[in-house]
Amino acid sequence: MVQHVLLLREAGFEAYISGAVSRSAPWLTEQAPLLPIGAGGVVLYPTDSIVVGETNGQAMRDLRSFRCGKHVYCQNQHYVTWGLKGPERWSDFGFDRVFAASAGIAGFLSRVLGVDAQVVPPVIDHALFTASAKRVQVAAIPRKRKGEAANIRAVLGWKHPRWAAVPWVNIDNRSEREVAAILGESSVLLALGRFEGLGLPPLEAMAAGCVVAGFTGIGGAEYATAQNGFWSPEDDIEKCADQLAAALDVVAAGGPTHAAVVAAGRATARAYDRPAVAKVVIDYWAEHAA
């Protein structure tokens, strides 16, 4: 959301992020201008538009009586029930425009809620996520799969003892800049996403020149291929450890195979770079701004 606001402002739109969103994400490298809404904050007019995430059902209810353009930005179809209760629909609160972070999310919204959502993807900042001097180590974000991460590491050591001592770097609870630095120096990312709408860490790792191994988290299936990573069936711990070992073998061997996987990853991540996403964001708002 912050990146979308920054892109819109660069294009001449008067766009802001809500104070609540920005304060809840202090780890972000870039921050957008804040604009408090309601309760002493700015008044919204019919010519204004407001965007609410799929999880924030309370904000939608609070905005029910507002007469302005109202949009939902759905970044994860698995979290829609966090915001809607029972038979509720976004249209009940006047949110008639919906855009989604991926085609997978948009397909879910069409099939399940009968909502026609345009795909407006997130941004991968290639100026931030870039390769530095690489070392043979596994970067991982085990927040959603702590137990699986420990099991994968154990199976890796038992079945592939040549990698039993490979260093692991946990990048949970780090700032965006710290994450970028760790990915920049890491040779492999173990993808541990779960119930993702898209899954940004593998894309950020690809941009930073990592070889990716692990789970798509469902959402990552949108971009995961046999060329750009070593992907495992969901929840298959042994296969994931095998794929991680294969990724480490490719890194250790170097040469054309390693270069090809890294190049395929970078090509995948470029579809989410700032210029590509800027065009989609600007086109959406040129058509749908209130």
N, C-alpha and C positions, 0 to 999 in steps of 0.2 A: 504493500500500500504506500509506504514511504517512497519507494522508487517510482511508482506511478505518478505520485504528486510531483516529484522532482522533474520527471519527464514532461509533464503537462506545463509546469511553470516555465521550463526552457522553451516550450512551444508557444508561450504567450497566454496560456490560460491562467485565470486567477484560482489557484488550487491550494488547498491546505490539508493538513492532517489534524485529526482531533487530538487534543491534549492527552486524553486517556490512552490512545494508541501509542503515541510517542513515548510517554512516560513508562509504559509497560515494556518497552524495547530499548533499554539503555545500552544494550550491547551493539547496536547498529553503528556503523561507521559514519553514515550520513543521516542527518535529521532534517525533516521538512518543517516549514513554518507552522506554528500551532494556531488553532482557532477554536476556542471553547464554544460549545453549542449549548444553548438553553440555560436556564437558571442564572441569568445575569450575563450570559454570553451573547454571541451574535444572533440576530434574528434571521431566519431563513425566509426568503421570498419565493414566489412561484417561479421566478427565472433562475433560482439556484438549484443545485443538485446535491444530494448527500449519498454517500456509500457506506453500507454497513456490512460487516462480515457475517458469514452464515451462523456463527456461534452466538452472536449477540442478539438473541431474541428480545431481551428486555429493552434494548435501544429501539428495536422495531416497534414494540408496543408503545413506548414513550413517544414515538414519532407518528403514531397513527393519525393524529389530527393535523399534522403539518401538510400544507399544500405546496409542495415543491417536487422536483424530480427525485425519486427514491429508487436506489439501486442496491442490489445485493452483489458482493464480490465473494463467490464461493471458492475457497482455496482447498477444501477437502470435503468430499461427499460423505465421508464417514462421520463427520461432525455436524451434519445438518440437524440431527435430532437433539443436539445440544441447545439449539436455538428455538426450534419448533416443538410444540407440545401437542400430543394427540392428533386431532384432525386439522390443526392449523396449517395455513398456507401463507407464504410471504405476501400474496396479493390481499390477504385479509387486512394487512396493515398499510396497503397502498404501495408496496414494493413490486412494481410491475416490470422492472428491467433487471435482468440478471446477467452477469458475466462470470466466466469460470476460468480457473488457472490452467486447465488442461482439457483435452478432448474427452478423456475418460470421465472427468467430472461432469462435463456437459452431457455426455451420453446417459449417465446416471440420472441427472436432473430431468432429462427428456422422458426416459422410461418410467421413472418412479413418480415424479411430481408433475409430469406434463408441461415442464417449463422449457422454453426455447432459450438457451443461454449461448451467447457468443463466447469464443475462446479468446481470452486476453491473458497471456502468460506472464509470469514473473521475470525479473531481470537477473541475469548472472553478470556480475561486475568483473569483466575480464581485466580491467586495470588493477583490481585488487587481488583476484584469484589468478595467480600466475606462478610459473615454476621458478624455483631458486635452485641452489645446489642440493641435489637429491641424496638421500641416504636410504638404505634398505631398512625400512620400518613400516609397521602397520598402523595407520591412523584409524580410529573408530569413534563413533558416537553411539554408545550403548544405551542411551536414555530409555528407548522403547523396548530394548531387548537385553536387559542386564544379565538375565540367566542364560540366554542363548549365547551371548558374547563369551561368558566364562566357559560354557560347554564347547564352543567352537575352538577356543584356544587350547583346551585340554585335548580334544580330538586331534587337532593339528599336531600337537607334540607327540601323541601316541602313534598316530598313523603315518606322520611325515616328520620323523625325528630330526631331519636336517634343518627344520624350521622351528624346533622347540624353543630355541633361545632368541628368536627374532624379537627385537624391541616392539612394544605396543605403546601407542600414545593415545590416551583418552582425551577427547576434545569436547566433552560435555561442559556446559556452563562456562564457556569462553566467549570473549567478545568476537565480533565478526572479523576484526583485524587479526586477532590471535589465531582464529580458525584458519584464515587465509595463509598465515605464516606457516602453520603446522602442515597444512596440505601442500604448500609450496615446496617444503623440504622432504615430504614423505613420498615413498615410491608406490605405496599401495593404500587404498582406502577400503576397509571392510564395511560394506553397506549394510546397515542394520535397521533400515526403515521398516515401519509396520503400519498398516492402514494409512498409507499415504494417498494424498490426492494427486501429487506429482512426484515429490521427493527432490529437494534441492541439493543436499550434500553430495550425492554422486555427480551431479552436473558441475558443482563447484570444484570437486576433485578432478574431474575431467579437464576443466579449464586450467587447473593448476598442474596438469601433466602427470597426474596419478594414474596407475592402473587400478580399475575398480573391480572388486569381487564381492559377492554376497547376494542379498535379497533385493528384489525390486520394490518390496513393500506394497505391491499391487500397482500403485500409481506410476512407479518407475518403469513398468512394462511399456509405457508409451514411448520411451526412448531407448530402452535396453536392447542391444543386439549382440549376436555372437562376435561381432567385430569390435565393439567398444567396451567389452567387459567380460568377466567370468561370473556369470549369473547362476544362481542356485534356485531350485524350487522352494517356495515359501515353507519355512519351518523345518527344512531338511538339514539338520545339524551336520551330519556326516558329509553330505554332498557339498555343503557350504565350506567345510574345512578342506575338502578336496579342491574346490575351486580356488580357495585362498592359496593353497599350496601351489596350484598351477600358475596363479598370478605371480607369486614370488619367484617361481622357477623362470618365468619369462623375464622378469626384472633382472634376475641374476645372470641369465644368459645374454641379455642385451641384444644388439643386432637388429635385423629387419623386422622380426616378429614383434619385439618390444616397441620399436618405432611405429609400426603399423597400428598397434592397439592404442598407443598414446595419440596418434594422429586422428584415429576414428573418434576417440573421446573428445578431442578438441573440436572436431567438426560437429559433433552432436551438441556440444555446449554453445557453439556459435549461434545456433538457432535462437538462443535466449539472450544474446548480447544486447546492449543498450540500443543501438540503431534499429535492430530488427523489432524489438519490443516497442520502441517509441512509435514506430509507424502504426502498429496495431492499436496501441493506447490512444493515440491522437485520432485515428480513424473512428474508433468507437465513440469518443466524446464529441467529435465533429458531427456525428449523426445523432447522438442521443442526449446531448446537453439540453437541459430544460429551456 
